[in-house]
Amino acid sequence: MDRRRGGLVIFITMLIGVLLTIMPIPEWARPFRPSWYILVLIYWVMALPQRVGVASAWFLGIAMDVVSGTLLGQHAIGLSLVGYVVHQTHLRMRLFPLWQQSLMILPLLLLERAIGFWGMGITHQPLPYFDYWLAPFVAILFWPWVFILMRDVRRRFVS
């Protein structure tokens, strides 16, 4: 029973991350919107690597592909790579203070963006301007707060 409740909490937090990412915001703010779903995924892979890993990242990526209307598999590939790297380095990442964790996840966020950029090129979509690359830098500013909030959720609801 407890394990199912924990799985439901993980699912709900990932769903909230997706909803925050697709929620309508003013046009001027779009380049600054962090990819909340990636931050939530990184937290869960770091905190519970035995329960959340590459497969979870893949399914979250497919869900993002469907809701955002991108090339099917584009987010899935990017999130799977991010999930794999975090899964392989989670023990080291946990040791660092939050500001250093932020710096460690920046390349992962940029990797996911680069795969998105590649997907746009493959499908012959117009390539975005330089502001496409701003979101990962904004996301690392939010990482300490996301980490603290998610840690509290995990301690309260997930065993």
N, C-alpha and C positions, 0 to 999 in steps of 0.2 A: 504494500500500500504506500509506504513512505517513498519508495523508489519511483512509483508512478507519479506521485505528487511532485517530486523533484523534477521529473521529466516534463511535466506540464508547466512548471514554473520556467524552466529553460526555454521551452517552446514559446511561452507567452512573452518572455523578455526579447527573444529573437523577433517575434511578430511586432512588438512595439518598436524595435529597431528598424524594421522594414517600413512600418507606418510613419515613423519620424522622417525617414529618408524620402518617402514619396509624398508627404504632406505638402499641400500647396503653400508656397511662400512668395513674397514679392520677387519680381524678376531680378532686381539689383542684388538680392541676397543669395540667389542660387549658386553662384560660384563659391560662396563661403560656407555652404551647407556641408557639414561632415557626413560621411557615410556611416551613420549610426549602426547599421547592421554589421559592419565589419568590426567596429569597436566592441560590440556585444559578443560577436563570435570570438574575437581574440581573447576577451576576458574568460569566456567559458572554456576555451581550449586550454588556456593557462591554468585555470582553477580546477577543472575536472577533465583532464585529458583521457581518462579511462571511459568517460561517458560522451564527450563531445570531441570530435576529431575531423578527419578528412571527409568522411561520409556525411556528417552533419553540415560541413561547409559546402559540399556539393549540392545537397538538397536546398540549403539556404540560397545558394547561387542560382539554382534553377528557379526557385520562387522569385528571386529578384529579376531574372530574365523575363519571366512571365509578366510580372507587374509593371516593369519598366519598358517592355516592348523591344528589348535589345535582341541581338542575335542569340538564339538559344544555345546556351553553353558558355557564353562570354563571361558572365559573372561566375558561373560554376567553376570554370577553369581558374579564374583569378582567386576565388575564395578557397578552392582546394589547395592551391599553392600556398596561400597565406596560412591555412589550417595546418598544412604539413610542416611548414617552417616553424610555426609556433609550437606544434606538438613536439618537434625534435628539440626545441630550445627552451621549453617551458620551465625546466628546473633552473636554468641560468637566469631566465627573465624574472622569475619570482624573487631572486636575491637582490635585484636592483631597486633603488628608490624609484618613486613614480616618475620623476622627471627624466631619469635615465631610461625607464621603460618607454616613455614617450618617444625618446630618440631612437630606441630600438624598433619601435613599430612604424616609424616614418618610412623606412625603405619598403616595408610590407604594403603600406597604403599606396605608395608610389608604384609598386609592382602591379597592384590591382588596377590602378589607373592606367598604367602602360598597356595592360592587356585589353582594357576597354578602348583605348586609343587604337590599338591594333585591330580590334573588331570593327571599329568605325572605318578604318582604312580598307578592310576586306570587303565590307558591304558598300563601299563607295559613298559613304555618308560624308557630308561636309565636315572637315576636321575642325575641332574647337579651337578657340583662341587660347592664349597663355593662361587665362583665368581658370581653365579646366584643371590646372595643376595646383590651384590654391587650396582646395578642400582638404587634402592630406595635411597641410600645414595648420589649418584651422583645427582639424581633428586631434592633432597631438596636444593642442591646448586644452581640449576637453577630456583627454584621457584620464587625468587624475580624478576628476569628478565622476566619470563613468565607472572607473575602477572602484572607487569608494562606495558608490551607490550599488553597484552589482555585488560587491563583497557583502554589503549589509543584506541584500536580498538572498544571497546564497546562505549566509549564516542563519537567517530567519526561516527560510522555506526549504532549502535543499540539504539533504543529509549527505 
